[in-house]
């Protein structure tokens, strides 16, 4: 333990991490159902997600009524992870238990030979008991070998229990349980039988977001309740609580990120939030407020005009699925275009970038790289504040990014550097020769030739998503640009 860890606040918080043996092991539905079941018991549940996912946290937030937070060991050092965690558990008057959902398999990360960016890394940073979800379809005794291998691979990861998913019968469950408990000494604390109702709805970037699901699925609440009931029936929730309460007190550093900024003007920043644009890290919004901003939410889909504001933030999402409605809302598009021309600070990430371009071309899909059933086909006019057209479905980009600002922008100045990530199935085409870029990438794809961040006046549109706990200039830079 280093000096900083010894000097930090001593925190006692029951916590447990739900990890998978692989992607699609069922950890998202199991984690969401567990959170819902604990919330139903009257516990204040603080959810977290390992990695830079937006969609899984939307379900966490839906069932706990608390904003889910992201923890990433590549973008964040240990102290940052601990501070984000501490901010989450103290938010809104505190919490009774923290549930952390892992990402992919327990040991998957940035590279094959290090733990950076993995669920295991976060488990060790938080000194957190782990429950391993195993896809037990068609295996029984072999499940014991899986558990034994995971425990032996890194003994510093405390695998305290196992949940068997995709169980086919009582006999199947009994054989797998006996093998795991006999050979590994690890208790099996849950058995989830195969059940189609455990699926929510899949889409090309993962699950359909909760906000959209509530709008589109007539039985959305029934599906969520069904998952919760399956979890309550199949998992020993009292044992989960015992394991969570076994987590030792932890030391968290003195606050260095989530601290109020200098007093001064309080600009209004409009935030686009609806079914088309809902990919935001809650920490980004919190840090804007701590820097002095007053946030006002609105819908480019439904509202006829944006609110009065000093700056505009348009996050990612699925604008391609709502291209006809976004295009038809001409008054909104024109107002945002005029705001850009009037030099208002505007920052747009990924889906926001696509919305600010001149046009969106949808439906031209390469089936091997893109999977969605509900994207309309056509060419749709967008805001036109930025040059270029968005072409959907020809490329799939999933990558961390690293870069720096080469021009002054609403959120960064020349010399500022960042770590971020990209996740999109679109590209920007038909850019004029005089296109300006604000960012040069050292890692990542960006928009063109290693450049990201289209700039027109004080409008910036990027493919790279930023987490403000890792790019700490974000809040202050954006707020300052709105009061200049």
N, C-alpha and C positions, 0 to 999 in steps of 0.2 A: 504494500500500500504506500503510495507516494504522499508527499507532504500536503498537496492540494486535497487529496481524498480524505486525509486525516482531519483537515481543517474544516471540511464541509459539515452541513447539517445532518444529524442522524435521523433517518426516516424509517418508520415502521409501517409497511404497507403489504398486506397480503397480495401476492401476485403469482401468476402462472402463465406459461407460454404454451400455446397449442401449435405443435410443429407437424409437418408431414414427412412421410418417407420419400415423397416425390410430389411433383405438381399433380393436381387433380386427384389428390388422395382423399379429398372431402373436408379439408380443414376449414374452409371458409364457411360452409353451411354448418359444420359442427361448432365452430367458434361463435357464429351468429346465434345459433340456437341456444348455446350455453349462456351467452350474454343475456339473451331474452329471458331465459329461465331464472337466472339470478336476479335480474331486474324485477321479474314478477314476484320474487320473494321479498322485495322491498329493499334490496341492496343497491347502493349507488355504484354502478359498474363503470370504470374508466377503460375504454377500449384503445388499443394500439395496433398498428400494423407494421410489420417489418418490411422494409422496402418502400418504393416510391409509387405505390398504387393509390388510385383515387376511388375505385369502384367498391372494393371490399370495405373500406372505411365508411362508405355511404350506408351500408347495411348495419355496420356497428352503431353508427350514429342513430339510425332509424329505430333500433330496438333498445337503446340505452338512454336516449335523450341527452347524450353528452357527445361533444365532437371528438371523433377518433383522431389520433395523432400518428404520424409516421416516424419510424426510427430506422435509420440507414447507416450502417457502419462504414460505408465508403465515403458518403458525403459528410458524415459527422464523426468527429473524434469522440473519445469516451466521455469527456466532460459535457460535450454538446448533447449526446444521447441521454446522459443523466439529467441534464437541465430540461430537455424537452419532456422527458418522463415526469420529472418533478412538477413542471408547469401543468402537465395534464392532470395529475392526480390532485393538485390543489385548486384547479380551475372550478369556478362555480360553487365554492363552499366545501370542496373536498370530496373524497370518494371512499368507499369501503373496500374495494378490491379492484385490481388491475388485471385485465385479460389481454394478453398480447397474442395476436395471430401471426404466425411465421410466413415466410415466402418460399415457394417452391419446396424442394427437399431441404431437410435440416441443415445440410452442409454445403448446399449450392451457394456460390457467391460470385464475386467479380472474376476470380481466376480459379484454376484447377488445383493449385498448390498452396493457396492461402485461404483463411477464413473470412477475409475482408468482404463485407457486404452480405454475409450469411446470417441466417437465423441463429446458428450456433454462437456466432460472435455476440449478438445482442443478448442471448441467454446468459452468457458469461459476464458481459458488462453489467447486467442487472442482477446477477447472482440469483437466477430465477429457476425454480423447478420447471421441468419440461414434460408435457404429455405428448407422446408420439402417436400420431394417427397413422395407422397402417392400412393400406388397401389390401384387405385379406381375401379378395376374390380368388378362389381356386387354390389357396394355400392353407395349410394347417400347421404341420410340424415345421415347415420352412419359415413360418412367421417367427418362430423362436430364433432361427438363424439370422433373420433380418434384425430383430431387436438386439441380439448379442453383438452383431457386427456394428450397429450404430453405437452401442454403449462402449465397445472396445475402441472404436475409431478415435474418439476423444473423450477420455474418462472425466475431463473437467466439465463436461456438459452433464448436468444432473437430470438424466431421464428417469423420472419418478413414477411414471405410469404409462399405460398403453391403451389406446382406443382402437378397436377392430372395426373397420368400416367394410361395407359390402359383404356382410355375412349372409350366407345362403340358407342356413338352417340351424336349428338348435344343436344338432350333432356337430356341424361345422364349427360353431362357436366354442363348444365344449372342447373339442380336440385342439383348436388353436390356443385357447386359454390355458389348458393343461400344459401344453408344450412350452409356451412362453414363461409361465410361472415356475415350472419345474427346472428348465434349463437356464433361465436368466435371473430368477428371483425378482422379477419386475411385475408388479400387480397389473392385471388387466382390469381397467376401471370403467370400461364401456364397450358395448357391442351394438353396432348400428346395422340393422338388416337392410338388404337391398330394398329401396323404395324410391320410385320415381318422384315422389313429392319432395324428396331431399334436393332436387334440382330447382333452381330459381329460373334463370333464363340466360343462355349463353350468347355472347356476341363476340365480334372480332377482337376486341381488346380485353375480353374477360366477361364478367357478368354484366347484365343490363344494370345501369345505375338505379339506386333506390328511388330517386326522385322521378325518373322516367317510368320505372316499374309501377309506381303508385298511380300514375296517370294512365298507363296503357293496359294494365292487367286488372280486369274486374275483380279477380280473386286474390289480389296482392296480399291483403291482410290475412286471408285464409291460408295462403301459402306460408307466410311467416309463422303464423300460429301452428301450422302443421309441423314445421321444422322444430319449433320449440317443444311441441308435445312429444315428438320422436326422441329428442334429446333428453327430456325429463324421464322418459320411459327407459331409454337405453343406456344412460350414463349415470354413474354413481356420483351425483352432484355433491353430496355431503363429503365424499372422499376428495373431490376436486377442491372443496373449501379447505379441508384439512391440509392438503398439499400446499395450497396457496398460503395458508397461515404458517406453514413451516419455513417459509422464506425468511432468512435472517435480516435484521435491520441493515440498512444500507446508508452509505455516506454520499451526499450529493454536494457538488461544489456551490460556492457562493454564486448568486445570479450574475450572469455576464451578458445574457442575451435578452431575456424577458424583463427588461427594466424600462421604466418610463423615460422618454426622450426629453429634450429641452422644452421648456414651456414656450409658447408663442402662438402664432396663428394656427387655427385648426381647420385645414382645408377639407372640403367635402370630396370624397372619392366615390364615384359611382362604380358599383360592381355588378356586372351582368350575371344573373343567376336564374336559370330556368332549366328545362329539360335539355336544351341544346348546349348550354354552358354551365357546367357544375364541377369542373375539375379544379378545385382549389385546396391547397393545404391550409388547414385552419390556423396553423402557426403563422403563415404569411399574413392572414387577415388580422390576427392578434397583434403582430408586430407593426403593422400599419397603424393600428389604433394606439399602440404604445408610443409610436413616433409622432402622434398628434392628429392623425386623420380621423374624420368622422365618416363612416361607411354608410352608403345608401344603396340598397339593392333594387334592381329592376330587371325586367324581362325584355330582351330584344325580340322575343317571339310574340308576346302578347301586348305589351304596352305600346301605345301609339307614339309616345315621345319619351326621351330619357329625362331623368330628374335634373334639377339645377345642381351643377357640380363644378369642381375646379380641376378634376382629373378623372380618368376613366381606366378601369381594369377589366379586361375581358379574358377570362380563363379558357382552358381547354374544354373539350366535351365532344359531342357528336353533332356538329352543325350540318354535316352531310345528310343526316337522317331527317332534318327539318328544313332542308334547303328551299322547298317551295314556300313554306310559311315565312322564313326569314326574308326571302326575296320579295314576297308579296307585301311585307310591311315596309312600304316605300318611305313613309314619313320618318320612321326610325332610322332607316339607312341614310337618308338625306341629312337628318339632324346630326348623326355621328360624323358624317363626311364633313359637314360644315364646322363642327367642333375641331376636327383635325386641321382643316384649313385655317382656322383661327388660332392655331398654335397651342391648343389645349394639350397638356401631357396625357398621352394615351399609351398604355402598355397592354399588349395582347399576346397570349401564349397559345401556340398550336391551333386549336379550334378558333381562338380569337383572331389569329393571323389569317386563317382561311376566310373568316367573315369580313375582315377588312380589305381583302384583295378585291379585284374587279369582278371576278366571276368564279363560279364553282361548277366543275364538270363532273357529274356523278354517273354511276352505272357502268362505266367502262372498266370492267373488273377482270383481273387475272385470277381465275378460280383457285390457283395453287397458292396464292399469297393473301387472299382476302376472303373473309367469310361473314356474310350478313344477308339476312332475308328481307330486310325492310328498308333498304336505301332506294329512294326513287331514282329514276334515270332521267337525265336531262342536263341542260345548261341553264344556270340561274345567276341573275345579276346579284352581286353583293355590294358592300358599302362603297368600294372604290377609293378608299383613303390611301391604300398602298397599291403599288403596281403588281402586275402578274395575275395569272389565273391559277386556281387550285384544281389539280387533276387527281381524282380519287382512285385508289385501288391498284395502282401499278407497282408500288413499292411498299415494303414493310420495314420500318426502322425501329429497332428496340436497342437502345444503347445508352450508357452513361455518356455525358459530354463534359468537356473541359475547354474553357476559352477565356477570352478577355475582350474588353470594350476598346474599340479603336476610334470611337467618336463619342462625344457627349450625347447621352440618351436620357430619357426620363428616369431610368433606374440605375444607371451606371455611367462613370466617366472614364476617359482614356486612362488606361493603367489598372483599372479594377479587374479582378479575375474572379472566376466562379467555377464551381462544379455543379452540374445539373444532369438532366437526362432527357432523352427523346423517346417518343412512342407514338408513331403515326403511320397511317397507310396512304398518305397523300404526298404530293410534291407540288412546288410552285413552278409554273412554266410561263413562257412568253414574257420574260423579264426584259425591259429595255436595256440598251448598252450603258446608259448612265445611272443605273440602279445603285443606290447607296446602301451599304451594309454597316451596321454598328458593331458587329462582333466577329472576331476571327477565332475559329475553333482549333484546338490542338488535338482534340479527340471528339468524334461525332461526325454526323453527316451535314447537319444544318440545311440551308436552303440551296446553296450553290457553291461548288468548288471550295468547301471548307469554311464558307462564310455563313453567318446567321444574322438575323436581326435586320429586316427591311426598315429603312428610315425615310420618312417624309415629314419635313418640319419637325414637330415634337412628338410624332407618332412612331412607336417601335413595335414591330410584330416579329416574334421569334418562334422557332420550333422547340428550342430548349426550354424545358420546365425548370424553374428554380425553387429551391426550398430556402426560405429566408433565414433559417437557423444555420445554414451552411454558407449562404451569401448574405452576410450580415449588413451590408450596405443597403440592402433592398428597401427597407422601410424608410430610413432617413433620406435616401436619395429621392425616392418617389415623392415623399411629402414635401421635401424642399423644392422639387421641381414644380409642385402645385402652388407654391406661394411666391415663387420668383416673380 
